[in-house]
């Protein structure tokens, strides 16, 4: 029979439409303003904290929609954005330093629909908003870090050439090397000029002391600052990509700042913690014995070439200033557990340069202790306005005796828990920051083009849809109504596919949908006009359609 389709095809079309309706449905639910509270360094959010927060909100006479305690976070839902902002101030006053909070939007979708995988499509920063972070890069620290690395390389070069020196001291943008006699100074100056061609050198005499200064020129300083900024951008991008954030924007602003925009963020607490995290590891040899460390702490005088640190139990320890390897030389890292002790551990792989340096140091120092320094910018309290106070914390997490030489792969223990080991491994995989960063501005923003633009975008889709449907219904009658049904199905399937793929919708995307609605009936118009031509020459309706 002409124009008769098998039942399975009709059922297939109906099934596709039902699935499309199901997965397009989440976009109809409203977005609730939410405050998420998460713990740092493995701290768990419990019922006690939940009760304290709810009591603080009640004292501030702030109405909430609901509060939900999940595995690792607390979600407090509000009815309006004004309540969310007021609730942020109330929560900040009672929130301990071990926890962090962030603002976000979360759809109020029924549990059964979520269980089926139904999620609304992501909206871009110009529609939904998201987290906007402005990061300042500490360029002075980048120069200091570069100079410190040069100082260590200078010591190594002079020892390799067996040139005796008195001190190697970092000063400003360079390193001052002091010698006892002019001959040693001149010999060292030739070696350093040859070894460090990208640095400038100068000599000077101060009485019976002879100096060689190795320093960076202005061009080299600018290059070091530029490279530090570029590496930080790359590192932050790797960290964001590890979270799977849709369509992130990470770009340079000025000569020392980075803008990070994360639209459609589903886990703002984790994102905020990861962007602000600057944890890394340093491996150093231990200097002297414990008695010297206690004496240095009590007297305030640290021996030359050493630095005073503290272990996690508060015990002082002296470490050599020269760093063996840092996070810069680590190519990969994974978390696990030590097979002997069962403690959380981080397994580290070094690049060829770091592996060679580690093997040389461990070969020369078998039987001596080596320490692992954990460096992290940590929240230590809150100011009078409830804003977190962050400062650098450096602590020795592990001291072990070098039993044998090792190089490329080894493990580090001494971490508090498995979550801290996992977080540190993630940061090391993403790459070490070339310079410390400070979050100078962090906020959850609404639609940057305004709610009016969102409403106008939806109105444009509806007006375009209705206009096309009216024209088709008036001009083609019943056939036009069939085309209208197909047009609505087309729109539903577009929304469903965007939702299933978790695509990001922006203002240009809305314009594309409007254009699609206007052009989707082109094929119907061509087919219907062809049918009219066949009817005009005397063909039967069935033959004309066929």
N, C-alpha and C positions, 0 to 999 in steps of 0.2 A: 504494500500500500504506500502511495506517495505521502511524503512528509510525516511518516509515522516512525517514531524513535523507540528502540527497545526499552523495556521497563528499567533495566539496570542502569541505562544512561540517565534516565530521569531521577532514579534513586541516588545516583552519584552526584548529580547537580544539587539535589536537596540536601544530601549529606554535607557537601562542601559548604553550602549556605549556612547550615546549622552550626558547623564548626566555626565558620567565620563570625557568626553572630555571638557565639560563646566567647571567642577570644577578642572580639571587639568590645564586649560588654564592660570589661574593667575600666575603660576610658570614660564611662558615664559616672563613676563614683567620684565623690569629692576628695580633695587633698586636704588633710588635716594638718595644722601647724603642730610640730612635735619638738620636744627637747629630749635628746638622747644623752644618757649618762653612762660612761664607760670607765673602767679602771685602767690604770697604767701599771706597767711592770708586774702584771699578773694579779693585780687586786681584783677581787670579785665583788660585784654589786649584789648586796643582800637585802633581806627584808628590813633590817634595822635602818639602813640608809634610805630605803624606800619610805618608811614611816616618817623619818626625819624630814625628808623632802616634802611629803604630803602635808606634814604639820606646818612647815614653813609657808607653803602655798596657802594653807587655810588661814594662818595668822595674817597673811598679806591680803586676804579676802579675794583670792584669785580662783575662779571656777575652772575646773578641768573637766575634760570629757571622759577620760579614762587613764589608768596607769597600768602598764604591763611589764612584769619582770621576766626577762628572757634569760637565756643561758649566761650571757656575758654582758648584759646591758639592761638599762631601765628606760622604757619609753613612756613619756608623759604627753598625752594628747590634749590639745586645747581646742576650744570652739572658735576662737578668733585669733588673728595675728597679734592684736593688741594684748591679749592675755598671755600669749607666748613671750612677748618682749618683757612684760612685767614679771612673768614667771622666771625668766632668765636671771633678773636681778635678785629675786628672792632665793633662788636655788644657789646662786654664786656665794651668798653669804653663809650658807650652812654646809657647802660642799667641801669635804676634806681635800688636802693637796694631792692625795693619791688618786683622785678621780678627775675626769674632765667632762665637759658638757659641750654640746653643739646644737645649733638650730637646724631644722630641716622640715621638709614636707613629706607626708606619707599618705598614700591612698587608703581609704577605709573600705577595703574589699572584703567580702564575706570569706570565711575560712574555706568553704567548699570550693569556691572559685580559685582561691590561691592554691589549694591542693591539686587542682587540675592544671596548674601551670599558667593560669590567667594573670597577666600583668599588663598595666597600661604602657603605652609607648613612652619612651623618654622624650622629654621636652628640652630644647636647647636653652642656653642661658638667656636668650632674648625672649623666651616665652615663660618658662617655669622659674628661671633663676637657678640658684645653686650656691656653692661656696666660692667666694672670691677671696684670694689670699695674696697679699703683697709682702714679698720677702726681701729683706735687705741683706746683702752679702758683705761680711766683714773683710774688706779688702786689706786693711792693715794686718789682720791675722794671716791672710794669704801670703803677704810679703814676708811676715815673720816665719811662717812655715817653710817658705822657699829658702830663706836665709839659713834656717836651722838645718835643712837638708844639705845646703852647700857647706856648712860648717863640718858636718859629719863626713862629707866626701873629701874635704880638704885634709882632715886628720888622717883619713885612710891613704890619700895620695902621698902625704909627707912620710907616713910610716913605711909605705911601700918603697920609697926612695931612700929610707934610712936617714932622713934629715931631722935633727933634733930641734924641737921648738919648746918654748916655755908655756905659752897659753894660746888657745884659739877661742876668741871671744866674739860673740855676735853683737853687732852694733849698727842700729838703723837698718839701712838697706844693704849692708855688707858684713864682712867678717874681718876682724883684726887679728893677725897672727904675730906674736911677739917672739923674738929670738935674742940670744945672748950676745951674738957677734954678727958683724956685717957680712962675713963670708957665708954663714948659714942663711942669712936673710937673702943675699943675692942668689944663692943656689936655689932656694925655695921659690924666689920670685920667677925664675926661669921655668921651673917645673909647673908652678900654678898657672903661669901665662900660657903654657903649652896645653895643660890639661883642661883648663876652663876658658876656652876661646870665646865663649859667648859672654864672659864677664870681663870687666875692666879691673886693672891692678894699678896700685901706686905704692911707693915706698916713702918712709919717713924715719927720722931719728929723733929720739927724745932722751937726751943725755947718753947713758950707756945702754939704753934699750932701743932695739931695732925692730921696725914693724913693716909688714906687708899687709896692705888692705886690698881685699878682693870684694868688689861691689858691683851692683847692677846699675847700668846707665838708665836714663829716663825712658828711653825706648824699650829697654828690657823690662823695666818696671811696668810700663803700660801693657806690654805683651803678657807679663805674668798675671796682671789683673784681668786682662781679657780672657786668657786661658782658664783662669779660676772661675770666671762667670760662665763661660761656655761649658766647662765640666760640671758645674753645679746644675745648669739647665738640663744637661743630659742625664745626670743622676736623678734629679727630681722627676724627669719624664719616665725613667725606668721604674721608679717607685710607684708612680701613678699607674703605669701600664700593668704593674704586678697586681694592682687592685681591680683591673678590668673596668675602669671608669670610662663611660661612653663619651667620645668627642671632647677630650680635655684640651684646654688651651694653655700652653706654657711658653711664655715669650719674655724677651728682655725689655726692661723699661729703664731708660737712662743708662748710666755707665756702671751701676752697682745694684740694681734692683731687678727682681723677677716677679712677673704677674702669673698667677696660677688660677684658672677658672675651671671649675668642675661642675658642669651642668648635670642635673638628674642624679645627684649623689644619693645612694641608698645607705651608705655607712659612713656618715660624716665624722663620727667619733674616731674611727680607725684612720680615715684620710687625714684628719687634723693631726693626730698623733704621729702618723708616718711622715708627713711633710715636715713637722717640727723636730722630728728625731734626727739626731746627729751622732748616734752611737757608733763607735768603731773600736778597734783593738790596736794596741801597740805592744810589741815584744821587746823587752829590755833586759840586760844583765843586772843582777843584784850587785850593789856596791858595798863592800865591807861586811860587817856582822851586825846582829841585832843590837848589840851594845852601842855601836856607833850611831845607829838610827835613833835610839832613845836619847843619847847625848845631843845629837843635832836638834831634836825636837825641843829639848829643855833649854838649850843655849841659844837656839835660833841661828846657829852657824852651820851651814852645810858645806861639806868638803868640796873642793874644786872638781868639776866634772861629774858631780852627782846631783840628784834632785830628791827631795823628801816627798814620799807618798804615804798613804795609809791603806791598810787592808780593810776588808769589809767588817772585821771585828774591831776596828779602831787602832790596831797595832801599827806603829810607824815602821817604815822600811825605806832604805836608801837604794835608789836605782841609778844606773849610769845614764847620763843625759843622752848618749847616742842611742838612737832607735834602730833596732835591727830590721824589722819590717813593720809596716802599717797596713791599714785597709787598702791603700793605693795599690799594693802589690798582690792583693788577693783576687784571684780570677773566679773562684766559685766558693760557695759555703753551703753547708747543709746541717740541719740539726738532728740530733739523735741522743743516744744514751751510751755512756761509757760501759764497756762490756765487763770490766772488773768491779767498778764501784756502783754502777747503776745510776750515776749522777747525770743530769742533763749536760750535753756536750755539743760543741760546734766543730764540725769537721771542715778544715780549711785547705784549699789548694792555692799555691803561690805561682806567680809568673816566673819566667826563667831568671830574671834579675833578682827577684826576692828569694827564690829558691837557692841561687848561688850564694847570696849573702848569708842566708840562714845556715847553709851547710858549712860555710867557712867559719862562722862564729861558733857553731856547735862543735865543730871539729877541734877548734882551739880551746874550748872551754868545757870539755867533758869532765863531769864531776862537780861542776859549779852550778849554782842556782840561777834560774831565769824566771822572770816575772811577766805576767800578762796584765796589762793595764786596760781597764774598761773605761772609755771616755763617753760621757753622755751629758746632754743639756737637759736638766731635770727640773720639774716644778718643785720648789722647796717651800712654798707658802703662797699666801694671797695678801694683796694690799688692802687698804681701807675700802676700796671700791669693789672688792671681790675679784679683781683681775689676778691671774696667776703670776707669780714671781719665778722666773726661770734663771738658773745659773749653771755654769759648767761644774760637773762633778767628775773627778778622776780618782779611781780607786783600783787597787790591785786585787784582782779576783782569783789569782792563782799563782803560786810560787812552787816550782818543781825543779828537781835536780836533773841536769842533762846527763842521761845514762849513756847515750851514744849519739853520733852525728845523725842529723836528719835534715831533709831539705824541702821537697815540694809539697808533701801532704802530711798533715799531723792533726791532732785534735786539741781542743781547749775546753777545760772543765772549770768549775767554780761558779757557775751561774746559779741564780736563785731557784729557777724552776724551768719547766719545759717550754712555757710560753715565752719567757725571756730569751731562751736559746733560739726558739723559732724566729722571734722578732729580730734578734741580732743577725741570724743567718740571712734573713730577708734583706736587711740593710746592707750587709756585705755583698750579697749578690747584686743588688741594685747599683753598687758602687759607692766608694767613699766620697764625701764632699771635699772639694779642693780647698774650701774656706768655710768657716762657720757661718751659719745663717741665723737670722732672727726674724720671726714673723711680726711685722710692724702693724699689719692690719689684717684682720680675719673676720669675715661676716658672711652670713647667709643672706643673699639679696633676693628680692622679688623680681618679677619680669622687668628687664632693663628697658623695654619699650612701653611698659605700662599695661595694666589690665585692660585698658580701652583698646589697645592694639589687638590683644587676644580676642576680645569680644568682636571687634570689627573683622578679624580674620574669619571667625566662625560665621558671622553674618554674611560675609562675602561668599562662603561656601554654600550656605543655605539659599541665598538669593540666586546664585548661579544655578543651583540644582532646581529650584522652583521655576525659574525662567525657562530652562530647557524643557522641564516636564510639561509646563503649560503649552509651549509652542508645539511639542510633539503630540500632546493630547488633542489640541485643536486642529492641527494640520493632518494628522494621520489617524485620528480616531482610535479604534481598538488596537491597531498596530502600534500607535504611539504609546498607549498604556503599557503594552508589552515591552517597548523600549524603555519606558520609565522604570518598570520593575527591574530590568537588567541594569539600568543606571544606578539605582539604589543598591542593588547587589554588588555592583562594581565598587561603590564607595565603601560599603561594609567590608568587602574583602581587602581593599587597600588598607583600611585601618587595622584589620585583623592581622594582615601580614606584617605591617610595621610593628605591631605589638608583639607578635611571635618572634620576630627577629630582633626585638629590643632596639629598633632603629631610633634615631634622634630626629624629632620634628622641630623645625625652625620656622621663622616667618617666610623665607623663600620656599620652604616645603609646603606651607599652606597655599602659597601662590601656585605651586605646581599641582596641588590637588584641585584648585579652582580651574586651572587650565585643562586638567584631565576630565573634569566633569563637563566642560564645554565641548571637548573634542570626542568624548566617548561615544556619542550618538552618530558620528560621521558615517560609520559602517552601516548603521541602521538606515540612515537617510539614503545612502547609495542603493541598498537592497530594496527599500520601499519604492524608490523612483524606478528601479528596474522592473519591479512587479507591476507598477502602473503602466509602464511601456508595454509589457506583455499583455496586460488586460486590454489596452487600447487597440491592439491588433487582433483581438478576438480570442486569445487563449483563455482556457478555463482558469479559475482561481488556483486550483491545485497545481496545474501545469505551470502557471506563472510563478508560484512560490518555489516549485521544484527546480 
